[in-house]
Amino acid sequence: MRRHKPRWVYYKDVFRSKFQAGCLKAKLEDNWHHKYEVGPLVEVKRLKTNRYVVRYTYDEVM
């Protein structure tokens, strides 16, 4: 089986603090808790402008 890079989807907002982005990350992960679907991979990324974005993917094959 071949591995492929996940296709990331970026959330539309840019956050001033890592805490704000982390709250959204937790909310996205929590939506899939105890569900039958495979949950997304969720990351908080820091931009060069010292702001943060949240990106996620729900590719099932990793």
KAJO-V62196 format. One record per residue. N is the residue number from 1. RES is the residue in one letter. PHI is phi in whole degrees, 0 to 359 (NA if undefined). PSI is psi in degrees with one decimal (NA if undefined). NEAR is the number of other ideal C-beta (glycine too) atoms within 10 Angstrom. Layout:
# KAJO-V62196
[[N | RES | PHI | PSI | NEAR] [N | RES | PHI | PSI | NEAR]]
This chain:
# KAJO-V62196
[[1 | M | NA | 131.9 | 5] [2 | R | 273 | 136.1 | 4] [3 | R | 274 | 146.4 | 7] [4 | H | 227 | 158.3 | 9] [5 | K | 287 | 138.8 | 8] [6 | P | 291 | 149.3 | 16] [7 | R | 267 | 115.8 | 8] [8 | W | 272 | 141.5 | 13] [9 | V | 247 | 126.7 | 12] [10 | Y | 264 | 132.7 | 11] [11 | Y | 293 | 146.6 | 15] [12 | K | 291 | -19.4 | 7] [13 | D | 264 | 151.6 | 12] [14 | V | 247 | 132.1 | 14] [15 | F | 253 | 146.7 | 18] [16 | R | 283 | -30.0 | 10] [17 | S | 234 | 154.1 | 11] [18 | K | 293 | -29.6 | 14] [19 | F | 298 | -45.8 | 10] [20 | Q | 299 | -44.7 | 16] [21 | A | 295 | -37.4 | 22] [22 | G | 295 | -33.9 | 15] [23 | C | 295 | -42.2 | 13] [24 | L | 294 | -39.7 | 18] [25 | K | 302 | -46.3 | 19] [26 | A | 297 | -39.3 | 11] [27 | K | 294 | -42.4 | 11] [28 | L | 296 | -42.4 | 16] [29 | E | 292 | -36.0 | 14] [30 | D | 291 | -26.7 | 10] [31 | N | 296 | -25.0 | 11] [32 | W | 259 | 2.2 | 14] [33 | H | 293 | 129.5 | 7] [34 | H | 63 | 28.8 | 5] [35 | K | 254 | 169.0 | 8] [36 | Y | 272 | -14.3 | 5] [37 | E | 280 | 157.9 | 9] [38 | V | 281 | 126.0 | 12] [39 | G | 286 | 163.8 | 14] [40 | P | 280 | 158.3 | 18] [41 | L | 276 | 130.4 | 14] [42 | V | 235 | 133.6 | 19] [43 | E | 227 | 150.6 | 13] [44 | V | 254 | 124.2 | 16] [45 | K | 244 | 138.6 | 12] [46 | R | 268 | 133.0 | 11] [47 | L | 270 | 167.5 | 10] [48 | K | 295 | -21.5 | 5] [49 | T | 273 | 13.0 | 7] [50 | N | 60 | 33.2 | 9] [51 | R | 244 | 170.9 | 16] [52 | Y | 233 | 145.3 | 21] [53 | V | 234 | 157.2 | 17] [54 | V | 248 | 131.4 | 23] [55 | R | 232 | 150.2 | 16] [56 | Y | 212 | 161.6 | 18] [57 | T | 216 | 155.0 | 15] [58 | Y | 229 | 30.3 | 15] [59 | D | 296 | 128.6 | 13] [60 | E | 277 | -25.6 | 8] [61 | V | 263 | 123.6 | 9] [62 | M | 237 | NA | 11]]
